[in-house]
Amino acid sequence: MKYSKHNHVYRYQAVLLRERFDKHVKEPDMRKAVELLKAGEEELFLNQHPIPKYFATSPGGVAYERVVTPPDWVLDYWHPLEKAQYPEYFKRREERKKEFIAMWEKEYGKEDPKEKHH
């Protein structure tokens, strides 16, 4: 399906493609299904745009994973002097961690020390 700046042409081609898919969706013969899949992948490769457009923050874009958001557990390794700069935040964070652990134990039960992995 070739790219078109006319939306109605694109939509028509999408409907035709969906019809082709629905016609073979319950193909019982696996050899024929693999053959159809290979033919579809080849058609996709032949019809793809030579210079595909990517959104900047999407995979393949120039800014993909540029800004890394650190996971929450990193804060557990802060030095006490660093934590002392934000006392209210870390007090509330410890309370919420306890609440989360209580909720987890209520739903899934306490951890069995025999099952700990070393």
N, C-alpha and C positions, 0 to 999 in steps of 0.2 A: 504494500500500500504506500504509494508515494505521497510525500508531503504536499499539501496544497494550501494556499492562503485563503481559499474559498471554503468556508466551514461546511457548506452543504455537500460539496464534493467529498470532503473528508468523511463526513457522517455517512454518506451513501456507501463509501468503500468499507467503512467499519461495519455496517449492517451486512454487507455481502460477506465479509470475513467471518462474522459471527455465524451466519447461515452455514458457511463451509465447516466451521468448527462443530456446530450442533448436529450436522449430518453424520459426522464420524465420532461423536463423543462416546458412544457405547460400542465401539468396534471390538468384536470378540477375538479376532485373529491378531495376536501380538506382533507377528511379523509385518502385517499390513499397517498396524498402528505405528510401529517403529519407522516404517517406510514413509508414512504420512508425516510423522514428526520431522524426519530428516529433510523431506521436501519442503515443509513449512519453514524450517530454519534456514534452508538455502534461499528460499524466496525472500525471507526477511533480510538476509545478508545482501542479496542483490538489489533490493529496493530501499535500503537504508540511505539516509542522507550522507553525502560524502564528508560534510563538516557538521556533525551533530551539535545541537545547541544544548548546553547544560546550564542549569541555574547555578549561581556561584557557590552556594552552600550545599548543593546536592553532590552525591558521589560523582566524581569526575570533574567537578567544578573547581575553579581556582582557589576558592576559600573553604573547601570541604575540610572539616575538622581543624580549622585554623585556630579557633578559640576552644581550648580544652577546659571543660568544667570539671574540677576535681571532685571525686566522690566524697560523701559525708564522712566516711571513716578516717579520712586524712586528719580531721580536726582532733581525733583521739590521740594523735602523736605530737600535738603542739606542746611546747615547753610550758610549765606552769606560769612562768613570767609572761608568756604570750597570752595565755588564757586570762591572766589577771587584768589585762587591758580591756576585756569585755566580760565583766563579772555577771551581769544580768543575763546575757546571751547564754553563757555556759551553764549557769544555774538552771535556766529553763530547759536547756538541751539535755542535761542530766535527768531532769524530771521526766521529760518526754521519752528518753531512752528507757527509764524504769517502767513507764506506762506501756511502752511498746513490748517490753519483755513480759510484763504481766498479761497483756492481751494475747501474746503468742502462747504463753504457758496455759492460759485458759482455753485457747482453741486447740492446741496440739499436745498439751501436756508438758511436764518438765523433762529435761534432758536426762537420759539414763546414763550414769557414769560408766557402766559396763560397755556401752556402745561407742565410747570416745575413740577416735582414731588418732594415732600418734604420728 
